[in-house]
Amino acid sequence: MIQVSPLIFMPFIENAFKYGSILMEKPGIKINLDIKDTDLCFEVTNCVKKIKNSNTLNVGFGTNMIKHRLDLLFENNYNLKIINENDNYTVKLNIKTHI
């Protein structure tokens, strides 16, 4: 059994609903949670509207707070990737639970 902190995934899911675009040709949110041995893999992807002249990923206050919480809970035993490309915003969180 793998235990994680309550609501650790909630900010990522909330952001998918908050910033997702229902005006896209294929709107939607994909959420995947997978456990392999003692590693937990969480991924959420949502469609986003392209912003002109925006080639960089904005990391806001909320994302920084989530990273800080992950640092406190898991130290170096996690990997967080945020990808914003091709009208999709994807968050990939891998947690090594065999500490």
N, CA, C and O atoms as a GROMACS GRO file, in nm:
protein
  396
    1MET      N    1   0.084  -0.117   0.000
    1MET     CA    2   0.000   0.000   0.000
    1MET      C    3   0.089   0.124   0.000
    1MET      O    4   0.189   0.131   0.071
    2ILE      N    5   0.050   0.223  -0.082
    2ILE     CA    6   0.122   0.349  -0.090
    2ILE      C    7   0.034   0.458  -0.029
    2ILE      O    8  -0.083   0.470  -0.062
    3GLN      N    9   0.094   0.535   0.061
    3GLN     CA   10   0.020   0.645   0.122
    3GLN      C   11   0.082   0.778   0.079
    3GLN      O   12   0.205   0.794   0.080
    4VAL      N   13  -0.003   0.872   0.042
    4VAL     CA   14   0.043   1.008   0.008
    4VAL      C   15  -0.040   1.106   0.088
    4VAL      O   16  -0.147   1.073   0.140
    5SER      N   17   0.009   1.226   0.098
    5SER     CA   18  -0.061   1.330   0.173
    5SER      C   19  -0.197   1.359   0.112
    5SER      O   20  -0.213   1.356  -0.010
    6PRO      N   21  -0.295   1.388   0.196
    6PRO     CA   22  -0.428   1.421   0.146
    6PRO      C   23  -0.423   1.543   0.052
    6PRO      O   24  -0.352   1.640   0.078
    7LEU      N   25  -0.498   1.534  -0.054
    7LEU     CA   26  -0.517   1.644  -0.149
    7LEU      C   27  -0.390   1.687  -0.223
    7LEU      O   28  -0.384   1.799  -0.273
    8ILE      N   29  -0.288   1.601  -0.230
    8ILE     CA   30  -0.164   1.638  -0.297
    8ILE      C   31  -0.184   1.663  -0.447
    8ILE      O   32  -0.110   1.741  -0.507
    9PHE      N   33  -0.283   1.597  -0.507
    9PHE     CA   34  -0.307   1.612  -0.651
    9PHE      C   35  -0.411   1.721  -0.682
    9PHE      O   36  -0.422   1.766  -0.796
   10MET      N   37  -0.485   1.764  -0.582
   10MET     CA   38  -0.597   1.855  -0.602
   10MET      C   39  -0.559   1.986  -0.673
   10MET      O   40  -0.634   2.027  -0.762
   11PRO      N   41  -0.449   2.052  -0.639
   11PRO     CA   42  -0.418   2.178  -0.709
   11PRO      C   43  -0.400   2.160  -0.860
   11PRO      O   44  -0.438   2.247  -0.938
   12PHE      N   45  -0.342   2.047  -0.900
   12PHE     CA   46  -0.321   2.022  -1.043
   12PHE      C   47  -0.454   1.997  -1.114
   12PHE      O   48  -0.474   2.042  -1.227
   13ILE      N   49  -0.544   1.925  -1.049
   13ILE     CA   50  -0.675   1.898  -1.107
   13ILE      C   51  -0.758   2.026  -1.113
   13ILE      O   52  -0.825   2.053  -1.213
   14GLU      N   53  -0.754   2.106  -1.007
   14GLU     CA   54  -0.826   2.234  -1.006
   14GLU      C   55  -0.777   2.324  -1.118
   14GLU      O   56  -0.857   2.389  -1.186
   15ASN      N   57  -0.644   2.331  -1.139
   15ASN     CA   58  -0.590   2.414  -1.246
   15ASN      C   59  -0.635   2.366  -1.383
   15ASN      O   60  -0.658   2.448  -1.473
   16ALA      N   61  -0.647   2.235  -1.400
   16ALA     CA   62  -0.692   2.182  -1.529
   16ALA      C   63  -0.833   2.232  -1.561
   16ALA      O   64  -0.863   2.266  -1.675
   17PHE      N   65  -0.919   2.235  -1.459
   17PHE     CA   66  -1.055   2.286  -1.480
   17PHE      C   67  -1.055   2.438  -1.494
   17PHE      O   68  -1.129   2.493  -1.576
   18LYS      N   69  -0.974   2.505  -1.416
   18LYS     CA   70  -0.974   2.652  -1.415
   18LYS      C   71  -0.919   2.711  -1.545
   18LYS      O   72  -0.975   2.807  -1.598
   19TYR      N   73  -0.809   2.653  -1.595
   19TYR     CA   74  -0.741   2.710  -1.711
   19TYR      C   75  -0.767   2.636  -1.841
   19TYR      O   76  -0.720   2.678  -1.946
   20GLY      N   77  -0.840   2.527  -1.835
   20GLY     CA   78  -0.872   2.453  -1.956
   20GLY      C   79  -0.965   2.533  -2.046
   20GLY      O   80  -1.042   2.616  -1.999
   21SER      N   81  -0.956   2.508  -2.174
   21SER     CA   82  -1.037   2.580  -2.271
   21SER      C   83  -1.148   2.490  -2.325
   21SER      O   84  -1.121   2.386  -2.385
   22ILE      N   85  -1.272   2.531  -2.303
   22ILE     CA   86  -1.384   2.455  -2.359
   22ILE      C   87  -1.410   2.495  -2.503
   22ILE      O   88  -1.496   2.436  -2.569
   23LEU      N   89  -1.336   2.593  -2.553
   23LEU     CA   90  -1.354   2.640  -2.690
   23LEU      C   91  -1.267   2.564  -2.789
   23LEU      O   92  -1.277   2.587  -2.910
   24MET      N   93  -1.182   2.475  -2.740
   24MET     CA   94  -1.094   2.399  -2.828
   24MET      C   95  -1.175   2.295  -2.905
   24MET      O   96  -1.284   2.255  -2.864
   25GLU      N   97  -1.118   2.252  -3.018
   25GLU     CA   98  -1.184   2.150  -3.100
   25GLU      C   99  -1.204   2.021  -3.021
   25GLU      O  100  -1.307   1.955  -3.034
   26LYS      N  101  -1.106   1.985  -2.938
   26LYS     CA  102  -1.115   1.864  -2.856
   26LYS      C  103  -1.095   1.903  -2.710
   26LYS      O  104  -0.989   1.877  -2.653
   27PRO      N  105  -1.195   1.965  -2.648
   27PRO     CA  106  -1.175   2.001  -2.507
   27PRO      C  107  -1.177   1.878  -2.419
   27PRO      O  108  -1.231   1.774  -2.456
   28GLY      N  109  -1.117   1.890  -2.306
   28GLY     CA  110  -1.121   1.778  -2.213
   28GLY      C  111  -1.004   1.777  -2.120
   28GLY      O  112  -0.907   1.852  -2.135
   29ILE      N  113  -1.015   1.690  -2.022
   29ILE     CA  114  -0.911   1.671  -1.922
   29ILE      C  115  -0.885   1.522  -1.910
   29ILE      O  116  -0.979   1.443  -1.897
   30LYS      N  117  -0.758   1.485  -1.913
   30LYS     CA  118  -0.718   1.346  -1.894
   30LYS      C  119  -0.641   1.337  -1.763
   30LYS      O  120  -0.548   1.415  -1.740
   31ILE      N  121  -0.680   1.243  -1.680
   31ILE     CA  122  -0.611   1.222  -1.553
   31ILE      C  123  -0.570   1.076  -1.545
   31ILE      O  124  -0.651   0.986  -1.566
   32ASN      N  125  -0.444   1.053  -1.515
   32ASN     CA  126  -0.392   0.918  -1.504
   32ASN      C  127  -0.315   0.904  -1.373
   32ASN      O  128  -0.232   0.988  -1.339
   33LEU      N  129  -0.343   0.798  -1.301
   33LEU     CA  130  -0.272   0.766  -1.177
   33LEU      C  131  -0.230   0.621  -1.186
   33LEU      O  132  -0.313   0.531  -1.201
   34ASP      N  133  -0.099   0.600  -1.179
   34ASP     CA  134  -0.046   0.466  -1.197
   34ASP      C  135   0.054   0.436  -1.086
   34ASP      O  136   0.131   0.523  -1.045
   35ILE      N  137   0.053   0.314  -1.038
   35ILE     CA  138   0.148   0.270  -0.936
   35ILE      C  139   0.227   0.155  -0.993
   35ILE      O  140   0.172   0.053  -1.034
   36LYS      N  141   0.358   0.171  -0.995
   36LYS     CA  142   0.449   0.066  -1.042
   36LYS      C  143   0.543   0.034  -0.928
   36LYS      O  144   0.624   0.118  -0.887
   37ASP      N  145   0.531  -0.085  -0.876
   37ASP     CA  146   0.605  -0.125  -0.757
   37ASP      C  147   0.577  -0.025  -0.646
   37ASP      O  148   0.465  -0.020  -0.593
   38THR      N  149   0.675   0.054  -0.610
   38THR     CA  150   0.653   0.154  -0.504
   38THR      C  151   0.662   0.297  -0.557
   38THR      O  152   0.678   0.391  -0.480
   39ASP      N  153   0.654   0.313  -0.688
   39ASP     CA  154   0.657   0.446  -0.750
   39ASP      C  155   0.517   0.486  -0.794
   39ASP      O  156   0.445   0.406  -0.854
   40LEU      N  157   0.482   0.606  -0.765
   40LEU     CA  158   0.350   0.658  -0.802
   40LEU      C  159   0.368   0.760  -0.915
   40LEU      O  160   0.449   0.851  -0.905
   41CYS      N  161   0.291   0.743  -1.022
   41CYS     CA  162   0.297   0.832  -1.137
   41CYS      C  163   0.160   0.896  -1.156
   41CYS      O  164   0.061   0.826  -1.179
   42PHE      N  165   0.155   1.028  -1.146
   42PHE     CA  166   0.032   1.104  -1.164
   42PHE      C  167   0.051   1.196  -1.283
   42PHE      O  168   0.156   1.260  -1.297
   43GLU      N  169  -0.050   1.203  -1.369
   43GLU     CA  170  -0.043   1.291  -1.486
   43GLU      C  171  -0.181   1.349  -1.513
   43GLU      O  172  -0.281   1.278  -1.511
   44VAL      N  173  -0.185   1.479  -1.539
   44VAL     CA  174  -0.309   1.544  -1.580
   44VAL      C  175  -0.278   1.633  -1.700
   44VAL      O  176  -0.181   1.709  -1.700
   45THR      N  177  -0.362   1.621  -1.803
   45THR     CA  178  -0.346   1.698  -1.926
   45THR      C  179  -0.478   1.766  -1.958
   45THR      O  180  -0.584   1.704  -1.950
   46ASN      N  181  -0.470   1.893  -1.996
   46ASN     CA  182  -0.590   1.962  -2.041
   46ASN      C  183  -0.557   2.050  -2.161
   46ASN      O  184  -0.443   2.093  -2.179
   47CYS      N  185  -0.658   2.075  -2.243
   47CYS     CA  186  -0.643   2.162  -2.358
   47CYS      C  187  -0.640   2.307  -2.311
   47CYS      O  188  -0.714   2.345  -2.221
   48VAL      N  189  -0.553   2.386  -2.374
   48VAL     CA  190  -0.545   2.528  -2.341
   48VAL      C  191  -0.546   2.609  -2.470
   48VAL      O  192  -0.502   2.562  -2.575
   49LYS      N  193  -0.594   2.728  -2.459
   49LYS     CA  194  -0.595   2.819  -2.573
   49LYS      C  195  -0.456   2.881  -2.588
   49LYS      O  196  -0.397   2.925  -2.489
   50LYS      N  197  -0.405   2.884  -2.711
   50LYS     CA  198  -0.274   2.944  -2.736
   50LYS      C  199  -0.278   3.093  -2.706
   50LYS      O  200  -0.376   3.161  -2.736
   51ILE      N  201  -0.172   3.140  -2.646
   51ILE     CA  202  -0.156   3.282  -2.618
   51ILE      C  203  -0.049   3.335  -2.711
   51ILE      O  204   0.062   3.282  -2.715
   52LYS      N  205  -0.082   3.440  -2.786
   52LYS     CA  206   0.014   3.496  -2.881
   52LYS      C  207   0.138   3.545  -2.808
   52LYS      O  208   0.130   3.599  -2.698
   53ASN      N  209   0.253   3.524  -2.873
   53ASN     CA  210   0.382   3.568  -2.821
   53ASN      C  211   0.414   3.510  -2.684
   53ASN      O  212   0.484   3.573  -2.605
   54SER      N  213   0.366   3.391  -2.656
   54SER     CA  214   0.397   3.328  -2.528
   54SER      C  215   0.471   3.197  -2.551
   54SER      O  216   0.410   3.092  -2.571
   55ASN      N  217   0.603   3.205  -2.549
   55ASN     CA  218   0.685   3.085  -2.568
   55ASN      C  219   0.737   3.030  -2.436
   55ASN      O  220   0.798   2.923  -2.433
   56THR      N  221   0.713   3.103  -2.329
   56THR     CA  222   0.763   3.058  -2.200
   56THR      C  223   0.649   3.010  -2.114
   56THR      O  224   0.533   3.049  -2.133
   57LEU      N  225   0.682   2.925  -2.022
   57LEU     CA  226   0.584   2.871  -1.930
   57LEU      C  227   0.578   2.960  -1.807
   57LEU      O  228   0.680   2.983  -1.742
   58ASN      N  229   0.461   3.010  -1.775
   58ASN     CA  230   0.445   3.092  -1.656
   58ASN      C  231   0.428   3.001  -1.536
   58ASN      O  232   0.339   2.916  -1.531
   59VAL      N  233   0.515   3.020  -1.440
   59VAL     CA  234   0.503   2.947  -1.315
   59VAL      C  235   0.459   3.047  -1.211
   59VAL      O  236   0.534   3.138  -1.174
   60GLY      N  237   0.337   3.031  -1.164
   60GLY     CA  238   0.279   3.127  -1.072
   60GLY      C  239   0.304   3.092  -0.927
   60GLY      O  240   0.372   2.994  -0.895
   61PHE      N  241   0.246   3.172  -0.843
   61PHE     CA  242   0.259   3.156  -0.698
   61PHE      C  243   0.210   3.019  -0.654
   61PHE      O  244   0.274   2.954  -0.571
   62GLY      N  245   0.096   2.975  -0.708
   62GLY     CA  246   0.040   2.845  -0.670
   62GLY      C  247   0.133   2.731  -0.701
   62GLY      O  248   0.149   2.639  -0.620
   63THR      N  249   0.196   2.734  -0.819
   63THR     CA  250   0.289   2.629  -0.858
   63THR      C  251   0.411   2.628  -0.765
   63THR      O  252   0.458   2.521  -0.726
   64ASN      N  253   0.460   2.746  -0.730
   64ASN     CA  254   0.574   2.752  -0.638
   64ASN      C  255   0.538   2.697  -0.501
   64ASN      O  256   0.620   2.632  -0.437
   65MET      N  257   0.416   2.723  -0.456
   65MET     CA  258   0.372   2.670  -0.327
   65MET      C  259   0.361   2.517  -0.330
   65MET      O  260   0.396   2.449  -0.234
   66ILE      N  261   0.311   2.465  -0.442
   66ILE     CA  262   0.300   2.319  -0.457
   66ILE      C  263   0.440   2.257  -0.453
   66ILE      O  264   0.461   2.156  -0.386
   67LYS      N  265   0.536   2.318  -0.526
   67LYS     CA  266   0.673   2.265  -0.527
   67LYS      C  267   0.732   2.268  -0.386
   67LYS      O  268   0.801   2.175  -0.346
   68HIS      N  269   0.706   2.374  -0.314
   68HIS     CA  270   0.756   2.384  -0.176
   68HIS      C  271   0.697   2.273  -0.089
   68HIS      O  272   0.769   2.211  -0.010
   69ARG      N  273   0.568   2.248  -0.104
   69ARG     CA  274   0.503   2.141  -0.028
   69ARG      C  275   0.561   2.004  -0.064
   69ARG      O  276   0.585   1.921   0.023
   70LEU      N  277   0.584   1.981  -0.194
   70LEU     CA  278   0.644   1.856  -0.237
   70LEU      C  279   0.785   1.840  -0.181
   70LEU      O  280   0.824   1.730  -0.140
   71ASP      N  281   0.861   1.950  -0.178
   71ASP     CA  282   0.996   1.946  -0.119
   71ASP      C  283   0.990   1.905   0.027
   71ASP      O  284   1.070   1.824   0.073
   72LEU      N  285   0.895   1.962   0.101
   72LEU     CA  286   0.882   1.930   0.243
   72LEU      C  287   0.841   1.785   0.265
   72LEU      O  288   0.890   1.718   0.356
   73LEU      N  289   0.750   1.736   0.181
   73LEU     CA  290   0.697   1.601   0.199
   73LEU      C  291   0.790   1.491   0.148
   73LEU      O  292   0.803   1.386   0.211
   74PHE      N  293   0.854   1.516   0.034
   74PHE     CA  294   0.926   1.408  -0.034
   74PHE      C  295   1.075   1.436  -0.057
   74PHE      O  296   1.145   1.351  -0.111
   75GLU      N  297   1.124   1.552  -0.018
   75GLU     CA  298   1.262   1.593  -0.038
   75GLU      C  299   1.302   1.573  -0.184
   75GLU      O  300   1.243   1.635  -0.272
   76ASN      N  301   1.399   1.489  -0.211
   76ASN     CA  302   1.445   1.465  -0.349
   76ASN      C  303   1.383   1.340  -0.411
   76ASN      O  304   1.433   1.288  -0.511
   77ASN      N  305   1.276   1.291  -0.351
   77ASN     CA  306   1.216   1.166  -0.396
   77ASN      C  307   1.095   1.187  -0.487
   77ASN      O  308   1.003   1.106  -0.487
   78TYR      N  309   1.096   1.295  -0.562
   78TYR     CA  310   0.988   1.320  -0.657
   78TYR      C  311   1.044   1.394  -0.777
   78TYR      O  312   1.152   1.454  -0.772
   79ASN      N  313   0.969   1.390  -0.885
   79ASN     CA  314   1.003   1.463  -1.006
   79ASN      C  315   0.875   1.528  -1.058
   79ASN      O  316   0.775   1.459  -1.080
   80LEU      N  317   0.878   1.658  -1.077
   80LEU     CA  318   0.762   1.731  -1.128
   80LEU      C  319   0.799   1.796  -1.260
   80LEU      O  320   0.895   1.873  -1.268
   81LYS      N  321   0.722   1.765  -1.364
   81LYS     CA  322   0.740   1.825  -1.496
   81LYS      C  323   0.611   1.895  -1.535
   81LYS      O  324   0.502   1.841  -1.519
   82ILE      N  325   0.625   2.017  -1.585
   82ILE     CA  326   0.511   2.092  -1.636
   82ILE      C  327   0.542   2.127  -1.780
   82ILE      O  328   0.642   2.194  -1.809
   83ILE      N  329   0.456   2.082  -1.870
   83ILE     CA  330   0.479   2.097  -2.014
   83ILE      C  331   0.361   2.171  -2.075
   83ILE      O  332   0.246   2.133  -2.056
   84ASN      N  333   0.391   2.278  -2.148
   84ASN     CA  334   0.288   2.357  -2.214
   84ASN      C  335   0.322   2.364  -2.363
   84ASN      O  336   0.401   2.449  -2.405
   85GLU      N  337   0.262   2.276  -2.442
   85GLU     CA  338   0.290   2.274  -2.586
   85GLU      C  339   0.175   2.211  -2.663
   85GLU      O  340   0.098   2.131  -2.609
   86ASN      N  341   0.164   2.248  -2.788
   86ASN     CA  342   0.063   2.193  -2.879
   86ASN      C  343  -0.079   2.200  -2.821
   86ASN      O  344  -0.153   2.103  -2.827
   87ASP      N  345  -0.115   2.315  -2.767
   87ASP     CA  346  -0.249   2.337  -2.711
   87ASP      C  347  -0.279   2.247  -2.591
   87ASP      O  348  -0.395   2.234  -2.553
   88ASN      N  349  -0.178   2.186  -2.532
   88ASN     CA  350  -0.197   2.100  -2.415
   88ASN      C  351  -0.108   2.148  -2.300
   88ASN      O  352   0.006   2.189  -2.321
   89TYR      N  353  -0.162   2.141  -2.181
   89TYR     CA  354  -0.089   2.172  -2.059
   89TYR      C  355  -0.086   2.043  -1.979
   89TYR      O  356  -0.191   1.991  -1.940
   90THR      N  357   0.033   1.991  -1.954
   90THR     CA  358   0.048   1.862  -1.888
   90THR      C  359   0.134   1.875  -1.763
   90THR      O  360   0.239   1.938  -1.764
   91VAL      N  361   0.087   1.815  -1.656
   91VAL     CA  362   0.162   1.805  -1.531
   91VAL      C  363   0.192   1.658  -1.508
   91VAL      O  364   0.101   1.575  -1.507
   92LYS      N  365   0.320   1.627  -1.488
   92LYS     CA  366   0.362   1.490  -1.459
   92LYS      C  367   0.433   1.491  -1.324
   92LYS      O  368   0.534   1.560  -1.306
   93LEU      N  369   0.381   1.414  -1.231
   93LEU     CA  370   0.440   1.404  -1.099
   93LEU      C  371   0.471   1.258  -1.070
   93LEU      O  372   0.381   1.174  -1.069
   94ASN      N  373   0.597   1.229  -1.048
   94ASN     CA  374   0.643   1.094  -1.012
   94ASN      C  375   0.698   1.101  -0.870
   94ASN      O  376   0.783   1.183  -0.839
   95ILE      N  377   0.647   1.013  -0.786
   95ILE     CA  378   0.689   1.009  -0.647
   95ILE      C  379   0.747   0.872  -0.617
   95ILE      O  380   0.683   0.769  -0.639
   96LYS      N  381   0.868   0.871  -0.567
   96LYS     CA  382   0.932   0.746  -0.524
   96LYS      C  383   0.895   0.726  -0.379
   96LYS      O  384   0.937   0.801  -0.292
   97THR      N  385   0.815   0.624  -0.355
   97THR     CA  386   0.762   0.604  -0.220
   97THR      C  387   0.842   0.503  -0.139
   97THR      O  388   0.808   0.474  -0.024
   98HIS      N  389   0.947   0.448  -0.196
   98HIS     CA  390   1.030   0.352  -0.122
   98HIS      C  391   1.149   0.424  -0.058
   98HIS      O  392   1.265   0.398  -0.091
   99ILE      N  393   1.118   0.511   0.031
   99ILE     CA  394   1.219   0.595   0.096
   99ILE      C  395   1.291   0.515   0.201
   99ILE      O  396   1.381   0.567   0.268
   0.00000   0.00000   0.00000
